[in-house]
Amino acid sequence: MQPLLQLSDINRSYGAINALVGAQFELRRGEVMGLVGENGAGKSTMVKIIGGFDSGFTGDYQMNGEKLKFHNPTHAEKAGIAIAQQELSLIKTMSVAENIFLAGEGVPIFATRRTLANKAKPFMEEVGLEYIDPLRAVNRLSVGEQHLVEVARLLAHDPQVLILDEPTAALGETDSIRILDMVNRLRDRGKSIIYVSHRMDEIFKICDRITVLRDGESQDPREAKDLNVESLVELMLGRELGNMFPKRVAQSRRDPLMQVRDLWPDGVLEPANFDIYPGEILGLAGQLGAGTAEILAAMAGAANTRGGKLIFDGREFLPKRPKEAIAAGIGYCSEDRKHDGLFLGRPIFENLTAPALKAVSTGGVIAPLREQTLAAETAVNFTVDPDRLPQEAGVLSGGNQQKVALGKWLSIKPKVILVNEPTRGVDVGARAEIYLKLRELADQGASIVVASTDLYEITNLPDRIISFYRGIQIGEIELADITSERILQQITDPFNETGRHGEMVK
């Protein structure tokens, strides 16, 4: 069978960096092809070439047996290739229907809002949004629903090939399930889909075949059913990973290091109360919007609160600014490293010492030798290459950026480290390194509090879990009782609404 899409001997360089070297890629009609690899392996470059965003490559590009070379995404879209990128391109104050027909050859010149709504319904049904009013403003939808609207907009152009680039990276479990259900429906209707993701469980749930990129080179496509997580990771890394998550041992808890009492951040329905013990990794489990992110931010002085206190280090207080939390020995890594975790345009060594300016300065003036020494020590402790310290943080891969965003807190010798989404957008190799480092920090006596919407991560990393549902603290799960099923029940249906209402609640 001739592939619908076939790329052969693809080479792409950016200066001295070889992003793709003799890479191959193919896609059959009506299949879901997983595209995986470490950060920096060439996935984004391959996606840009396929989608018409990058024409500076050499090699052979064929679709339906015809040689092609796109000079911009519009040409690729006209040929039947559409890409849904991680960053949404919707106008959120406009309605769903208006966004679906925002641009393209099929957009009516004159149409009432009701006419647009009727035309939008078939595309909304294709992505599972038939329950949404087409005239509802996009900003009233969940993030997952907005991603589905983005795909519906692309389907309005009737593409043969749909590229989904990390579609669930910023989504909770419920919205992720919506995306996966949509992919299955589109495949059943004959669409060909390229699915790019770091989430191994998703790759095996929906992909027919998997293409691995490693250091810019492609591996032969493999049937998903012939692989498992361990063998796929070995293909990605070129070596065995070992255990993704460090071994957990039940903690002998005595006195808590920190007590959180009646903490009530804005956006949370009820105050939260829990204890944090030295030497443990505590997990805050909940879907996107459940309140876990707000709780971590409030503990770090980075969010408005209606009240509450931390009992910590012999005193009762609540940081009003991040500066106060840092002074108390509390480090905080948000979920968006590019927005408030890193200075992307500054050298890596400056990022690593940013929380500890007092330690590397005298009278407000930076002492270069002290700064370089502290940065080098911190880099080594968090597996960041010391030779790269003079480079800008923005040139690093996602995994290395996350290591810098986390590792910089070692410069203040923190007693408590708060981490929201510790491995979002991070490849499996860097994930394993981050998990191991968090465990090492806990073993050294620090308390680690992790909030994650990744079910696989929150099931296998923490020693204990506090669950949240729609802004309400639900329960506590000890290590011996941690299972995906139990976590999922507490963060999606803690009050057994499905059981009470039967078929009324889907």
N, C-alpha and C positions, 0 to 999 in steps of 0.2 A: 504494500500500500504506500503510495507516494504521500509524504507528509504535506500538510496544509502549509506549514511554515518551515523553512530550513535555512539555517545559517552555517556556513562552512569556512574554516580557516580564518576566523575573525581575529584581527589584531587591532589594538587601540592603545596608544601611548599618550601620556601627558608629560612632556619633557622627558625626564629620566625614568619616570614611573611607567611600567608596562602593566596596564590595567587588564588587558586581555591578550593572550598569546596563543594563536592557533586554535581558538575556542570553537566548539561545535554546539549547535542547538537545533532541536526539531520539535514540532508540535503536530499531532495528528488531529483530524477532525473529531469533534465531540469528546475530547479528553481533557482532564485536568492535569497539567504538568507542574510539578513542584520544582521551584528553582531555589536551591539552598547553598549555603556556604558561609564561611566566617565573614565578619566585617572586613572589607578590603579585598575580598576574593574576586570581585568583578561583577557581582550581581547587578548593582545599580547601573554600571556601564552597559551591560548586556540589555537591560530593560530600556535604557535610553536609546540604544541603537535600534532595537525592535520597534520602539514607539516613535521614531523619527526625531528625537531630541538631539541626536549626535550623528552627524554624517561624516565625521573625520576618521573613519575606520577603513581598513582594507579587508578584503575577503568577499565571499559570495553570499548574497542575500536573495532568497527565492520565496515567492508566495504563489501557491497554485501552479508551481512549475515555471513561473515567470520571474526573470531577474529584475530586482528592484533596488533602488536606493533613494530613500526619502531625505529631503532637505529641511523639512520641518514637520511638526506633529500634525498639521492640517493635511499634508499630503498622505501621511500614514492613516489618518482617520478616514479620508476618502477611499483608501484602499481596503478599509475594513478592519483597522487595528485601533483599539481604544485602550487607554490606560487610566486607571483610578489610582492616583498617587496618595501618599500618606497625608499630605496637606490638602484639605478640601478646597474646591474652587467654587463653592456655592455663595450666593448672595443671601445672607441669612434673614434679611428683613423682607425678602420676597417670598411668595408662596411656593409650595412644592411644585405645582404645575408650571409656574413661571420659570423656575430653575430648570426643569426638565427641558423646556423649549427655549432656553436662553440664547442659544446660538446653533447654527447649522443650516444645512440646505432644506431640511424638512420643517423649518419654523414658519408658521403662517404669518403673512404680512399684516393682516387685520384679523383680530379674534377677540371675543369677549373673554372675561376670566372664566365664565362657565364653560365656554367652548374649549378653552385650554384644559380645564379640569377634566372634561370628558375624554379628550385626546390623551391625557396623561394616565388615565386609569389602567389601560392594558400594560404599560411599562411598570407601573407601581405594583400590579399583581405579579409580574414576573419576578420582582425582587422581594415579594412578601409583605408589601405595604398596603394591601387592599383595605385594611382597617383605618387608614389615615385619610382625612379629608384633604383632597388635592389643593384646596384653597388655604390650608393652614400654613402659617409662616414657618419657615425652616427653623428659625431660632426657638421654636416651641417643641422641637423634636429632641430625642436623646441623641447622643453622639453616634451611636450605632445606627439609628434611623437615618441620620444625616449621611452616613456612608452609603446606605442603601439608596438614598435619593441620588447621590453622585453616580452610582452604577446605573440607576434608571435613566438618568440623563444621557449616559453613554449608549445605553440600549436603544434609545430613541433614534440613534444613527445607524442601527442595525449592523453592528460590527460582527465580523467572523471570529476575530480574536480579541479577547478581553484580558488585560493584564491587571492583576490585583497586587499592589505593592504594599506589603505589611498592613492588610486591611483591618486587623484586629489588635494592632500594637497598643492602641490607647483605649481599648474597650474592656468592659467588664464581661462576666461570663454570659449573661443573658444576651447582650448585644452581639457577642462573638458567635453564639449559637445561631442567631439570625443570619449572620454573614455566611456561615458554613451551610446552612439550609438553602440559602440563595444560590450558592455555588453548585450544590447538587441539583437544584431545579434547572439552572441554566445548562448544565451538562446534559441533563435528560432531554433538553430541547434542542440539542445539537450544537451549542456554542463550544468553542475551544478556549480554554482558560489557562493562563500562566499564573501560578499562585506563588508569590514570594513571601516567605515567613521564616522567623526564627523559632516559632513555636512547633516543636517536634510532634506534639500530640495532634495538632491540626493537620500537619503534612500527611500523617498516616490515616487520618479520618477521611480525607476527601480526595487525595491525589491518586491518579492511576499509575503514573510513572514519576520518577524524580531525576532531575539533572543536578549534579553537584559541580560547583566551581571551586577550585582550590588554587590560590596564588595566580589567578588569571587564566588557568587552564581548566578545561572541562573534562569531566569523567563521562563515560558512556552512560546514557539513560538506563535506569534500573526500574523494574516493576516494583511498585511500593510493597506489594504482598511478599516479595522476596527479601525484604529488608526489615530490620527492627531498629530501635533507637540507637543501640550500641554500634551496629554495623554502619548505619548512616553517619553517625558522628565520626567513626573511624575514616570513612571516605572523605569527610569534610576536613578533618585535621591531618590526615596522612599518618595517623598513629592512634593507638588506643587512648581513650580519655580516662579510663578507670571509672570511678564513681563520680557522677555529676555532683551529688550532694555529700558533704562530710557526714561521718557517722554521728548519730545523736545518742546521748546517754542521759537517762533521767537525772534531773538536777536535785540535789539535796538543798532545799530552800529553808533559810532561817529568817533573817531580817531583810526586808526589801531595801534596795538601794534608793529607790524613788517610789513615792506614793502619789498617784494622780487622784485628786479628790474634787468631785463636782465640777469638772472641767466642761465648760459649755461654749464651744466655739460657735460663731455665726454659721448658719447652714446645717446645724445639727439639732435634732428635735429634743433630745434629753441630755442632761449632763452625763459624763462618763466617769467611771470609778474603776481603777485597777492598780495593781502593784507591779513593780518591775524589780527583778532580782539580779544581783551581780552574777556574771558568768553565764547568762542565758540569752538566747535569741527569742524574743517575744514577737509573735505574729499578730497583726491586726488584719482580719479577713473581712472582706466586704466587696460588693460590686461597686462600680464607678458611681460616685454620688452617695455612698452609704455613710460617709462621715469620717472614714479613717484618715484621709488626706488632711482634712480640717483639724483633726485632733493632733496629728503630728506637727502641723504648722503652728498650732496654738502653743504646744509645749516648747516650741523653738522661738516663740515671740514673733512669729511671722504671719499671724492671723488675728483678727479681732475676736474678742470673747465677751460673753455676758457674765462671766464669773468663773470661779474655781481657783485651785492652787496646786502647786507641786510641793510635796514635803521631801526635801532633798538636801543632803549634806548639812544636816543640823538646822535647817531653817525652812520656813514656809514662804513661798513667793510664787509669782507667775511672771515670766519674762514679758515685757511690753515691746521689746525690740530684739532682733537677733543678737545684737551686741551684748545684751544682758545674759542671754542663754550661753553664748560663747564664753563669757567671763566666768560662768558657773561650771564650765566643762561639758556643755551639751553641744554636740555637733548635729547638723541637720542637712540632709541631702534631699532636695525636692525631686519630684517626678520629671521635671523639665530642665535637664542639665544645660541646654542651650540658652534658656531664658534667664535662669537665676542660679545656675550651678557653676558656670564657668565664664571667664573672660576670654571669649574665643579668639579675639584679636591680639591677645597678650601672650608672652612666652609661658611655656608650661611651668617653669620654675616659679614665676610670679603667682600662678594659680595655686601651686602647692603650698605657698607660704602666706597666701592672702588672709587666712583666718588668724595668723599669728604675727601680725605686724609689730607688735610690741617686742616680740622675741628677736626680731631681726633689724631693729632700729634703735637709734640713740637720739633722744631729743627730737623725735619726729623725722629723722633722716635715716634712710635705709643704709645698713652696713652690708655692702655687696658680698663680702666673704661669708658673713653669718647667713645671709639669705641663700647663697649657693650651697652652703654646707647643710642647712636644714632641708632644702629642696631635694638634695641628693639622698639624704637619709630617708626622707619620706617616700621618694620614688622607689628606692630599693625595697622598702617595707611593703609597698603595694604593687610590686612587679611592673613598674613603669620604667622603660628604658632610660637610664640616666643620660645617655648620649643624645637624647632627643629634647632635653630640657630647654635649650635655647629656642626651639621651634614654637610657633604659635599653636595654641591648644586646638584651634579650628581645623588644623590639617590632620588631626588624629582620627582614626576610625571610631565608630560609635562605642565599641567596647573599651578602647583605650581612653576615650573621653570620660566614660563612666568611671573608670578606675581613677582618673585624676580627680573627678568630682567627689568621689568617696575618699580617696587617699589624702586629700588636702586636710581632712579633719584630724589626721594623725599628728599634724603639726601642733595642735593644742593639747595633746595627750588627753583625749576626752574620757569621761567616765560613762557617759551615755551617748550613743549614736542613734539618731532617728533617720530612717531611710525609707523614702516613699518610692515604690516601684524600682527596686535595686537593679534590675536587669532589663528594663524596657529597651527594645531595639538593640539588644546585645547578643552576639553569637554564642554558640555553645561553649567554645573554648574559654572566652572571657567570662562567661557565666560561672563556669566551674572555678575559675581563679577568684572571682568575687565572693562566691559562696565560701570557699576555703578561707579567704582572708577574714570574712565576717566571723567565721567560727574561731579562728585563731585569736581575734580580738576579744571574743567572749571568753575563751579559755584563759586569757590574760587578766580577766576580771572585769572587763567593761560590760555594760548592758547594751544590747542591740535591740532596737524596736523596729520591725519591718512591717510596712503596709504594702500589700500586693493584691492586684486583681487577677494575677496569673494563678489558676487553681493548682497546677502542677508544682509551682514554686512554693506557694503557701502551705501545701500539704507536706512537702519534703524538707523544708529548711528550718522552720521554728521548732523550739522545744515545747512551746505552749502557745495557744491561740485564744485571742479574744475576738468574738464575731460581732458583726454589725449589720443591720438591715435598715435601709432608708432612714438613717440618722438616729437609730436606736441601738444601744448596746444590748446584745442578745444573750450571749453565754460565754463560758470558758471551756476550752477543750484541753485536757492534759495530754502529754505525749503518747501514752498508751492507747488513747482513744482517738487519735488524729487519723481520719480517713477522708478521702475526697468526698465520699457520699455524705458523711456527717457535716463537713464544712459546707457543702453545697446546699444541704437542707436548711442550715441555719442562716445562710446569707441570701437565699432565694425564696424560702417558704417556711419561715420559723413558726408561724401561727397556723400552719396546716390549712391554709385557705383552699388549696387544691382539694384536700380531702373533704372539707366541709361543703364546698360548692360543686364538687364533681365535675361535670362536663362544662359548667359555666366558666371555669377558670382554666385557661390553656397553659 
